């Protein structure tokens, strides 16, 4: 059995950044995944390092929004009836945590991670030679409805000073000039000037993984479900044999709870599934657009214009029901030209969510040397670098850059 200091399970953005930060602190690290780095959930997002996402998505509390979701009147939310009995308790807790008594403190803790997103990604992008993938020109929210624009502007004017963010409001004429590909005149836009967009999210994770290997790290294919506690630590089976380590980090995103249940942990993880597809042949937007009134993102990427959907509440591995993408495609075609889909079938992934909207980062309560870093919902791509640093600091016994208490695994014991 080959000795190593830390096993990191999961080579998405969160796991790969965790491995890099542990490596920087002198640990010998092996990164284990059943697929290549960045080929699962981290591949399928909108590719935006969203430092403006300082507040998590709350559960809708207005009756109109609840009815809209219940009757599937929009394309931003879908659900499977068969999944509701399984996730009902999680959704009830999600609704409770979204209320005025709890949400402000949750948003404050959430924002501390978003605030550090760009600063933590920057040295990794530079060291990985990934600057060609990154556009540092912001992110644009577009609005069809003047009322929703006004509501969003009030939110932007509240959160921007608190978090040192820059934003600008665009009139319909200014938006039309900034986005000449738009087919219709919209109510306006909000430009967030600080976020960065990535032309290939999976490739950025792969570049980070290459940096990890160049610095002496090891990446192997393996089955995380073989993780076992041994006399001196933790062991896992891989295609290159068995590895053991004093520490093991679970960074498996939506698969984390499956691994942890046999160890006695009942983390209330549920998933919001999402779909995307690329289109080529038309003129796309100049930068990533969030259509706030339809719940989709239109992002220019290497493979074409990527359309991403909102949330689908379903069992993680249930068959695809991509009607949201059909609606998103129709909404996008109202705005821009989308002639030819690249993929024969849409891509589907699962966002790992927790009822209190905060990730789990820290040491397991009942097993020495077992660590958790998952549950980032929509923002694992954004928060991966700062989450990896925080986990590495905790494991290493360093003073953490961010107060780790709100993300402690013990809150679910």
N, C-alpha and C positions, 0 to 999 in steps of 0.2 A: 504494500500500500504506500503510495507516494505522499509524503508529508507536505502540507502547506499551511499557511497561517490563517487565511480566511477563504471560505467558499462563498461566492456570491451567486445566488440562483436567480437567473433572469437577466437577459442581455438587451433589454429595452433601454430607453433613455435613462430611467432611474437606476437600474442595475449597473449599466456601463459607467455612469458618472460616479456611482458609489465605489466601483472597483478602482477607478482612476484616483479618487480622493484617498482611498485606503492605501493605494500604491504610493502616492506622494508622501504618505506618512510612514513609509518604510515597511509596510506589510507585504508579505508574499501572498498574492491573490490569484485564485483560479476562478474564471467566470464561466458559468455553466448554463447552457440553454439547449432546448431541443432543436432550435433553428439558429440561423445566423443572427448577428446583432442587428437590431432595428427592423426585424422582419414581421413582427406581430403588431401590437397596438401602436407602437411608436411610428410605424410606417404610415398609418392611415389617417393622421390628423391633418389639420389645416396648415401645419407648418409655420405657426406663428409663436414666437417667444413673447407671450402676452403679459408684459409687465403692467399693462393697464388693467388686467383682470385681478383687481385687488379685493373683489368681493365674490364669493362663490355663488353659483346659481341656486337660489332658494326654491323651495317647493311653492308653487302658486297658491296664493291664499285668497285671491278675489274670486267671487262666484263665477264671473264671466270667463275667466281664464280656466277655472276648473271644468266648467261645462264645455268649453272649447276643446280641452284635452280629452274629456270623457267621451265626447261624441266624435272625436278625431276630425274636427272641422279644419284644422290647419295641418301643415306638413312638418311642423317642428316637433310634435310629440306623437308617438305611436305606442301601443302596448299589446301584448298577447294576453287574452283572457286566461289561458292556462297557467300563466306565470303569476297571476295576481295572488292566489293563495299562498304561494311560496314567499313572495316579497312584500306582502301586505304589512307585516309588522315593521319591516325596514322603512317602508314608505310612511307609515304612521309616525315613526320616530323622526324621519326626515321632515315631515310637516311640522312636528313639534319644535324641532331645532330651528326651523325657518321663521318662527314667530318672534315678535319684538322683544321678548324677555331674554332670548338666547342668541339670536342672530348677530347682534352688534359685537359681542365678544368673539364669536366665531369668525366674523369678517375681519376683525382686528388681527387675530392669529393667522388667518389665511393671507392677509395682506403683507405680513412680515416676510413670507416666503416669496411672494410675487415681487416685492420691492427689491429683492436681491437677485432676481432672475438674470437680467442682462449682465450685471457685474460678475456673476459666477460663470456664465457661458462664455464671456469674452476671452479669458485666458485659454479655455479649452479649444475654442474655435481657432485662435491664433496658433496654439501649439499643434493642433491637428491639421493645420494647413487647409482649413475649410472655409476660408473667407469667400471663395468663389460661389459658395452655396447661399450666402447670406445677403439680403438686401436690408439696409439699415435706414429705411425711409418711412416707416410707420405703417399704420393699419387704418382702414377707413370703414366706418359704420355708415350705411346709407339707409334712408328712410323714405317710404312711400307715403306715410301718414304724418301730417304736421303735428298732430297731438303726441304721437310716440316720439317724434324728434324733440319736442319741448320737454317731455318727461326725461328723456335720456340726457339732454343738455343740463337739466337741473342736477342729475346724478353726477355728471362729469364735473360740473362746477363745484360740487361738494367734495368729491374724492381726489380730484387733481391736486389741489394745494396740500392736502393731507399727506400725499405720497410723492410729491415732487414731480408730477407728470405734466407734460405739455399737451394741450389739445387746441383745436381750432374748429369753429363752426363754419360750414360752407353753405352758401345760399344755393338755390336751384341753378342759377346761372354759373356760379363758381364750380359747382359739381359737374355740370355739363362740360365746362372747359377743361377741368382736370381729368375727366373720364370721357373722352370723345367716343368711345365704343358704346356708350349707353344708348339704348334705343328709345327710351322715354324720359321725360322730364320728371325728376323726383322732387320730394319735398325739401331735400337738403342732406347734409352729411355732417358727421363729426370725424375729424382727422385726429387720431392719436399719433403723436409724432415720435414717441419713444420706442414702441415695439419693433422687433425685427422679424422679417419673414424669411423662410428657408425654401429653396426651390426643390428640395428632395429631402423630406424629414428622415426617412430611413437611411439615406446616404450620410446624413450628418451623424447619426448614431454609429454607422459603420466607420466613419472617419475617427470618431472618438475611440472606437474599439481598436482600430489600427494603431492609434497613439498608445493605447494601453499595452498592446503587444510589443511595439517598438521599445517601450520602456521596460520590457522584461516580463510582462504579464502573460498569462496562458488562458486561451479560450478553448473550451472543449464542448462537444455535443454530449448531452446527457439527459437523464430523466430525473427531474427534481423529486418525483415521488419516491425515489429510492433513498432519500435522506434519512439517516438513522443516527441516533445518539450512541456514541461509543464510550469507552472507558475514559478517554482523554479528550473527547470533543465530538465532532460530527463527521460523518462519512457519506459519500454519494458515489453512485456508479455512473460511469461515463463510457463513451465509445473508446476512450484511451485508458480504461482501467478505473480502479477505485482511487478516490482521493479522500484524504482526511484532513481535518483542520480543527483548531481550537474554537474557531468561530464560524457560524454560518449566517448569511444574510438572506432573508426571503424578500425578493424584489420581483415577484411574479405577476404583479398587476392583478388582473381579474381571476387568475388561477391561485392566488395566495391562500384563500380560505380553504380550498380543497386540500392543499398540502398540510395546513395547520390543524384541521379537525381531528385527525388521528392522534395528534399531540395534546388534545384537550382544549384547544382554543376555539371559541365560538365568536369569531369576529363577524359583525353583522354586515358583511360585504354583499353588495348587489351590483348589477351592471346596468349601464345605459349603453345600448348598442348604437353603432353609427355606421353609415355607408358612405362610400365615395366612388367617383368615377372621373376619368380624364376625358377631355374632348379636344380635338385639334381641327384646324382648318379655318377657324374664325378669328376675329380680333378680340382679344381678351382685355380685361381691365389693366390699368397701369400698376395697380397694387392690389393686395388682398382686400376683398370687400365682404363685410358682414351685412347681409340683407336683414335688418332688424325686424321687419314686419312679416317675413316669411321663414325666418329661422334657418338660413343656410349661409354657407361661406363660399365665395367664388374666388379662387386663388390661382394666379399664374404660376405654373411649375414647369420643371424640365419636360415632363411627359405631356404637357398640355395644360389646359385650364381644368383645375380640380374643383368639383362640386362636392361639398360635404354636407351631411344632413344633421338634423337635431338628434333628439334622444328617443331610443326605442327601449321600452321596459319589457324585457323578455328573459327567458333562461339563456344563460351564456352561450350554449351550444345548440340552441334550437335552430331549425332550418331558417334560412333567410326569408324575410318578407319585405323586399325593398320598395314598397309603394311610396315610402317617404322620399326616396331618391327620384321616383317618377314625378312626384309633386315638386321636388326641389329643381329638377331639370326643367319642368314647365315654367316655374317661377324665374329661373335663370334665363331662359329663352326670351322672357318678356324684357329682360335687361340687355342681354348681349347675344351675339351669334354663336351657336354651339353646333356646328355641322356634324362632326363625326366622333362617336365614342371610341376610345382606345381599347378598353377592356371589353371582352365579350360579356362577362358578368360583373356586376359591381363588387367592389371589395367591401367586406364587413369586418368590423372589429368591436371590441367591448371595452368600455371605460370603467375602471374599478372605482366604485363609489361607496361612501360610508354615510350613515344617517346624519352625522354632525358636520359633514362636508369638509372635514380636515383629514389629511393623510395620517397614517400610522408610521411614526419614525421613532425607533428606540429599541431597547432591550426587552425581550420577552420576560414576563413576570415569573414564570415557573421553570425556566430552563436556562442554565448558565451557558453563555456563548451563543445564544440564538437571538437574532436581531430582525426587526421588521422595517421595511421601507416600501410601502405601497398605499393604495387608496387615494390617489391624486385626482381621481375623476377626470374632468376635462383638461387638466393642466399638468399632467405628468411630463409632457414635452417641455413646458415652460419651467416647471419647478424641479426638474431632474437634477440639475447641477447644484442648486443650493441644498436640496434634500440629500444628495450624495455627500456633500461636504458635512452637513449636520450629522448624518449617521456616522461618518468616519471620525468626526471629532468626539462623539459620544463613545464609540468603541475604543478610541485611542486614549480616552481620559483627558482630552483637551477642554479648554474653556470654549463652549459653543458660541458660534457667531449669532445664533438666534435662540431665544429661550425655548427649550425643547418640551416644556411641560404640556402645552396644549396638544401635542401630537403623540403623547405617551401611549404605548399599548395598554397600559394598566387601566385606562379609562373604560375598557370593555370587560374587565375582570368581574 
